[in-house]
């Protein structure tokens, strides 16, 4: 399979279905590489309970259509030190050596780089034809002196401009918000696990989009804001298009939002149609 066929998407809500898919991948890899067998439910229970006490989890999946080929997950440490930990990175054995692991790792690093300085991990033991330690070394990770753990300083990731998902609105991120909606947006993301995307430039958040899903799976854009110093250079378009791709991935067929007179022209360029005095919508994807 060509590596470009695998699409990387954030996983904002690690519900029971996602836990089972994580567990299925982990068990598949363990059986293929280590001849290790365990009841499937033991894997499911592990993923349902792992990190449940943390409100700062992050996860990405690699997908080919609806099939999950791999995932990365972890959590940010509480406290002022700006550290995060990757707890699992798995790619199905038959899809390894296609660049999927590197894409998952890069996505996680970019998302974390807004308010995290160092990422830690402990590589798995070497599989039959794959060395996790060598993989991480090729991706810029170093060994701690005398230990099995590895780390990477995210200086370069924070310098790469572009859109990244935000899994938790930390104090550091909240300080970068450019209007008075910081507390409201933080609640959407931190408590409800609603999707949020930020545009990062020179390590700072210069624009963001917050969204939620209604009962009929319509994506509602709650707020899209770009700093006045960075408007009219395509940041809003990038945020909207990323949210639209995520909505299609989640099986949504419609995007809607409330607009102002000032923003109406922008949303029209994004393909939105006026439905009421202050509402617009757009049909996306293909209905079966």
C-alpha angles and dihedrals in degrees: 000000000000111000092234089064091070112085120202117219131174119245106216099174116043096199129166093278092053091046090055092049091049089049093048092053093046093050092046091053094044092052093045098046108025106026086235120149129191134157110279092232090062089061092046092051090048093055094043091054102034113105091351090135091057121088092192103068122144131191140172130191131206109221137188102193105311094336117103109220098177146340145204124209140169144127142253117244118242117243137056099294101091098229132146134186130217106216100178139013114175133170122180109259095240091055098046120116090037096103094257095122091051092050092050092049093048092050092052093046093051092049092048096045095081093075106000127085104181133032120202131195144157112227118228120249113277116277125218097277103006134069112205091191092055090046092055092045090055088052094054103268122141132202121249109241110276096352141096094236123100134202143189131200109225099217095123095044091057091054095057110095120221147084121312132173119248114217097178129019101225125189089260092054093042090058089060096055111115103214142035096274097087097112094045093049092045090055092051092053104033101040104026097031090228117168120267129176127196131196108226122203123170090347094305133106106243097167140007145185125209121194143170137196123240125216092268089052093253110150113231117200104220097185139350116188133169124188111255091239091060103041125123095029098097101267094121090049091051092051093048094047092049091051090048092052090050092049091052090048089053091052097253118152100190142044122198137176147165113252141192126221088255093055099039095090092051093052091047088058087053089058098260120147126212112248103168139359092291105007132091134177142185132203112227137179122012126292115229 
